[in-house]
Amino acid sequence: MNAYLAELIGTAFLILLGNGVVANVVLTRTKGHAGGWIVITAGWGIGVFVGAFCSQQYSGAHLNPAVTAAMVIADKLPWNEAGGYLVCQMLGGMLGATLVYLFYRDHYKLTEDSDAKLATFCTAPAVRNLPHACFCELVATFALVFPIFLMADPQLQLPVSSLGGDPADLPRLGLGSLGLLPVGLLVFGIGLSLGGTSGYAINPARDLAPRLMHWVLPIPGKRDSDWAYAWVPVLGPLAGGSVAALAYLLLIQAK
């Protein structure tokens, strides 16, 4: 399996299990209805673990454009591979969101709350202050990406350009290089500690791709897809991942 297909499959599982747990908690007459925030954050942590498990040996398990951008900035991924990663992450996010809709289709029909239906696809702020929500997404994504760099395997701590050979043959730095459980626990912790303001998208593909499917799919009684907010969980995570990569480079230079 090539890296791009791995990113598509891994991101699809991430969204299937992540948005799936949200649907189980917020939609009407599900077995997990009103299960609460800890159930949601645990489900997302497990979703990251499973998505990374499926893809780590093939792509490094980025599953997130913010991670991919950070890897390019830190010279851990050849820049000419990044576009394929981003496209496949988006396609995987769209596939995962569609599967959640099909799985819970009867419960979407029973649910009257259109905001709850939107929440099963994408994030929204608890307090509608968009600049502050963007700041929260930046900080939360930094708290994801910077530890990924710090926890990564020592043998992968050299930039791609210094390793020589064909970049396609080089070891990939990403979620899979850490051991998978620590990353799932990291996402679980971010959700518990930093998810209360903006919903911790921390991943443009996790938010934008399902938001597109909310817009497209024939969901009964749905509201608009809140495009006025959609830039926040894209720009904030990309900025947070980029700052994390720059901080990592400064740390390496200071060694």
C-alpha positions in Angstrom: 0.0 0.0 0.0 1.4 3.4 -0.9 1.6 6.4 1.4 -1.3 8.3 -0.2 -3.7 5.4 0.1 -2.6 4.8 3.7 -3.4 8.5 4.5 -6.8 8.1 3.0 -7.7 4.9 4.9 -6.2 6.1 8.1 -8.0 9.5 8.0 -11.3 7.7 7.1 -11.0 5.5 10.2 -10.1 8.5 12.3 -13.3 10.3 11.2 -15.5 7.2 11.3 -14.6 6.6 15.0 -14.2 10.2 16.0 -17.4 11.7 14.5 -19.0 8.3 15.2 -18.6 8.8 19.0 -20.0 12.3 18.7 -23.0 11.0 16.8 -23.5 8.3 19.5 -23.5 10.9 22.3 -25.6 13.7 20.7 -28.1 12.1 18.4 -31.5 10.9 19.6 -32.2 7.4 20.9 -28.7 6.1 20.5 -27.3 3.6 23.0 -24.7 6.2 24.0 -27.0 9.2 24.1 -25.9 11.9 26.6 -22.7 10.0 27.4 -20.8 13.2 27.9 -17.5 14.9 27.1 -15.2 12.2 28.4 -16.8 9.6 26.2 -16.3 11.9 23.2 -12.7 12.6 24.0 -11.9 8.9 24.7 -13.5 8.0 21.3 -11.4 10.5 19.5 -8.2 9.3 21.2 -9.1 5.7 20.1 -9.9 7.0 16.6 -6.4 8.5 16.3 -4.9 5.3 17.6 -6.8 3.1 15.0 -6.2 5.5 12.1 -2.5 5.6 12.9 -2.3 1.8 13.4 -3.7 1.4 9.9 -1.3 3.8 8.1 1.9 4.2 10.2 4.1 1.8 8.3 3.2 3.2 4.9 2.9 7.0 5.4 4.0 7.8 8.9 0.3 8.3 9.8 0.0 12.1 9.5 -3.8 12.0 9.0 -3.7 15.8 9.5 -2.7 18.6 7.1 -1.2 20.5 10.1 1.1 17.6 10.8 2.1 17.3 7.2 2.8 21.0 6.9 4.9 20.8 10.1 6.9 17.9 8.7 7.6 19.8 5.5 8.7 22.9 7.4 11.0 20.7 9.7 12.4 19.0 6.6 11.0 15.6 7.6 8.9 15.1 4.5 9.8 16.0 0.9 7.7 19.0 -0.1 6.7 17.4 -3.4 4.9 14.6 -1.5 2.8 17.0 0.7 0.1 17.7 -1.9 -0.8 14.0 -2.2 -0.9 13.7 1.5 -3.3 16.7 1.8 -5.6 15.5 -0.9 -5.9 12.0 0.5 -6.5 13.3 4.0 -9.4 15.3 2.7 -10.8 12.4 0.7 -10.5 10.2 3.8 -12.2 12.7 5.9 -15.1 12.9 3.4 -15.4 9.1 3.3 -15.4 8.8 7.1 -18.0 11.5 7.5 -20.3 9.8 4.9 -20.0 6.5 6.7 -21.0 8.1 10.0 -24.1 9.6 8.3 -25.1 6.2 6.7 -24.5 4.4 10.0 -26.6 6.7 12.1 -29.1 7.6 9.3 -32.2 6.6 11.3 -31.0 8.7 14.3 -30.5 11.7 12.1 -34.2 11.4 11.2 -35.2 11.2 14.9 -33.1 14.1 16.0 -34.7 17.6 16.0 -31.7 19.6 17.1 -29.9 20.8 13.9 -26.9 22.0 15.9 -26.4 18.5 17.2 -26.5 17.2 13.7 -23.9 19.7 12.6 -21.7 18.7 15.6 -21.5 15.1 14.3 -19.6 16.5 11.3 -17.5 19.5 12.5 -16.6 21.8 15.4 -18.1 25.0 16.7 -17.0 27.4 19.4 -18.6 27.3 22.9 -18.4 31.2 22.9 -18.6 32.7 19.4 -15.4 34.8 19.5 -13.7 33.7 16.2 -10.3 35.3 16.8 -10.1 33.7 20.3 -11.3 30.3 18.9 -8.5 30.5 16.3 -6.0 31.2 19.0 -7.3 28.2 20.9 -6.9 26.0 17.8 -3.4 27.3 17.3 -2.4 26.4 20.9 -4.1 23.0 21.0 -2.4 22.0 17.7 0.9 23.2 18.9 0.3 20.9 21.9 -0.2 18.1 19.5 2.6 18.6 17.0 5.5 19.8 19.3 5.3 16.6 21.5 5.2 14.5 18.3 8.6 16.0 17.4 10.0 15.6 20.9 8.8 12.0 21.3 9.9 10.8 17.9 12.5 8.1 17.4 16.0 9.5 17.8 17.1 7.8 14.5 14.6 10.0 12.7 15.9 13.3 14.1 17.9 14.2 11.1 16.5 16.4 8.3 15.6 14.6 5.0 18.2 16.6 3.1 21.0 15.4 5.3 20.2 11.7 5.0 21.1 11.3 1.3 19.6 9.0 -1.2 16.1 9.0 -2.7 13.6 10.8 -0.5 11.0 8.2 -1.3 13.2 5.6 0.4 13.8 7.5 3.6 12.1 6.7 6.9 9.1 8.8 7.5 8.6 10.8 10.6 5.0 10.9 11.8 2.6 9.5 14.3 3.7 5.9 13.6 7.3 6.5 14.5 6.3 7.2 18.2 4.5 4.0 19.1 0.8 4.6 18.6 -0.6 4.6 22.1 1.2 7.8 23.3 -0.4 9.8 20.4 -3.9 8.5 21.1 -3.4 9.5 24.8 -2.0 12.9 23.7 -5.2 13.6 21.7 -7.3 12.3 24.6 -5.5 14.7 27.0 -5.8 17.6 24.6 -9.6 17.0 24.4 -9.9 16.9 28.1 -7.8 20.0 28.8 -8.1 22.2 25.8 -11.2 21.1 24.0 -13.7 23.2 25.9 -13.5 26.4 23.9 -13.4 25.5 20.2 -13.9 21.7 20.2 -10.3 21.0 19.5 -10.4 20.3 15.7 -6.6 20.5 15.7 -6.8 19.1 12.1 -8.1 20.9 9.0 -9.1 17.6 7.3 -11.1 16.5 10.4 -13.2 19.6 10.2 -13.4 20.9 6.6 -13.9 17.5 4.9 -16.8 16.5 7.1 -18.2 20.0 6.9 -18.3 19.7 3.2 -20.2 16.4 3.5 -22.7 18.0 5.9 -23.3 20.6 3.2 -23.7 17.9 0.5 -25.5 15.0 2.1 -29.4 14.9 2.3 -29.5 15.1 6.1 -33.1 15.7 7.3 -33.7 18.9 9.1 -30.1 20.1 8.9 -29.1 23.7 9.3 -26.4 25.6 7.3 -22.9 24.4 7.6 -21.6 27.5 9.4 -19.1 28.5 6.7 -18.5 31.8 8.5 -16.6 29.7 11.1 -15.0 27.2 8.8 -11.7 29.1 8.4 -10.9 28.9 12.1 -10.3 25.1 12.3 -8.2 25.3 9.1 -6.1 28.4 9.8 -5.6 27.8 13.5 -4.3 24.2 13.2 -2.0 25.1 10.2 -0.6 28.0 12.2 -0.1 25.9 15.3 1.6 23.1 13.4 3.9 25.5 11.7 4.8 27.2 15.0 5.6 23.8 16.5 7.9 22.9 13.6 9.7 26.2 13.9 10.1 25.8 17.6 11.5 22.3 17.0 14.0 23.6 14.5 15.1 26.3 17.0 15.5 23.6 19.7 17.6 21.4 17.4 19.8 24.4 16.5 20.3 25.2 20.2 21.6 21.7 21.0 
